[in-house]
Amino acid sequence: MNLSKLLIKCTFGFSVTVGLLADIGTDNFAPQSLQAVQEDSTLDLVIAAGDLAYADTKLASTPESVWYRTELWDQFGRLVEGFGSKVPFVTTIGNHEVDYEINTQPVRIS
């Protein structure tokens, strides 16, 4: 994961440096990438554009016993806690944060 930075110069005489992230996850690369964000003292704001923890992985394959991996959200929270307590951290929803089931059967409304 690479951190992209965007420098915004405002007409009011100041500038803001925004760090942009996406597809962070909680795998082996996430701690190193987030450590780099924490060590970058030029950032005024960090935006994570979705697919944060990939916690939508189902533990069971039967519809009656679907459990989502909530421990990944806890792990993600611990990973971002360091810089998230010092720099504003904004997240957006990705397709792995949406809890939905796709029904391919036609629905009749009577």
C-alpha positions as CSV (number, residue, x, y, z in Angstrom):
1,M,0.0,0.0,0.0
2,N,1.4,3.4,-1.0
3,L,0.4,6.6,0.7
4,S,-0.5,9.3,-1.8
5,K,-0.3,12.9,-0.6
6,L,-2.2,15.9,-1.9
7,L,-1.2,19.5,-1.1
8,I,-4.1,21.9,-1.1
9,K,-3.3,25.6,-1.2
10,C,-6.1,27.7,0.0
11,T,-6.7,31.4,-1.0
12,F,-6.8,32.3,2.7
13,G,-3.0,32.0,2.9
14,F,-2.6,28.4,4.3
15,S,-2.2,24.9,2.9
16,V,-3.3,21.5,3.9
17,T,-1.5,18.2,3.3
18,V,-3.9,15.3,2.9
19,G,-2.8,11.7,3.0
20,L,-4.9,9.3,0.9
21,L,-5.1,5.6,1.6
22,A,-7.2,2.7,0.2
23,D,-7.5,-1.0,0.6
24,I,-5.6,-1.0,3.9
25,G,-6.6,-4.4,5.4
26,T,-4.9,-6.0,8.3
27,D,-2.4,-8.2,6.5
28,N,1.4,-8.2,6.9
29,F,1.8,-4.9,5.0
30,A,-0.7,-2.9,6.9
31,P,1.4,-2.2,10.0
32,Q,4.4,-1.0,8.0
33,S,2.2,1.2,5.8
34,L,0.4,2.7,8.7
35,Q,3.7,3.2,10.6
36,A,4.8,5.3,7.7
37,V,1.7,7.4,7.9
38,Q,2.2,7.9,11.7
39,E,5.8,9.0,11.1
40,D,4.9,11.6,8.4
41,S,4.7,14.9,10.3
42,T,3.5,16.8,7.2
43,L,0.0,15.3,7.2
44,D,-2.9,17.5,8.3
45,L,-5.6,14.9,7.4
46,V,-5.7,11.3,6.4
47,I,-8.5,9.9,4.3
48,A,-9.0,6.1,3.9
49,A,-11.1,5.5,0.8
50,G,-12.8,2.2,1.7
51,D,-12.0,-1.5,2.0
52,L,-10.5,-0.9,5.5
53,A,-10.4,-4.2,7.4
54,Y,-11.8,-6.7,4.9
55,A,-14.0,-7.9,7.8
56,D,-16.7,-9.2,5.5
57,T,-15.0,-12.6,5.1
58,K,-17.6,-15.2,6.1
59,L,-16.4,-17.8,8.6
60,A,-19.2,-20.3,7.7
61,S,-20.5,-21.1,4.4
62,T,-24.1,-22.0,5.3
63,P,-26.7,-19.2,5.4
64,E,-27.9,-20.3,8.8
65,S,-24.6,-19.8,10.4
66,V,-23.0,-16.7,8.8
67,W,-20.5,-14.9,11.1
68,Y,-18.5,-12.0,10.1
69,R,-15.0,-11.5,11.3
70,T,-15.4,-8.8,13.9
71,E,-12.0,-9.4,15.3
72,L,-10.5,-7.8,12.1
73,W,-12.3,-4.6,13.0
74,D,-10.6,-4.7,16.4
75,Q,-7.2,-5.4,14.8
76,F,-7.8,-2.5,12.3
77,G,-8.7,-0.2,15.2
78,R,-5.4,-1.0,17.0
79,L,-3.5,-0.4,13.8
80,V,-4.8,3.1,13.2
81,E,-5.0,4.1,16.8
82,G,-1.4,5.6,16.8
83,F,-1.9,8.2,14.2
84,G,-5.7,8.4,14.4
85,S,-5.4,10.0,17.8
86,K,-3.1,12.7,16.5
87,V,-4.2,13.5,12.9
88,P,-7.9,13.7,11.8
89,F,-8.7,10.3,10.2
90,V,-11.7,10.1,7.8
91,T,-13.0,6.9,6.3
92,T,-15.4,6.2,3.5
93,I,-17.3,3.0,2.7
94,G,-15.9,0.4,0.3
95,N,-17.6,-2.7,-1.0
96,H,-16.1,-4.7,1.9
97,E,-17.7,-2.5,4.5
98,V,-21.2,-3.0,3.2
99,D,-23.2,-5.8,4.7
100,Y,-25.6,-7.0,2.1
101,E,-26.9,-10.2,0.5
102,I,-27.7,-10.2,-3.2
103,N,-31.0,-11.9,-3.9
104,T,-31.1,-13.2,-7.5
105,Q,-34.6,-14.5,-7.2
106,P,-37.5,-12.4,-8.5
107,V,-39.6,-10.9,-5.7
108,R,-43.4,-10.9,-6.0
109,I,-45.3,-8.2,-4.2
110,S,-48.9,-9.0,-3.6
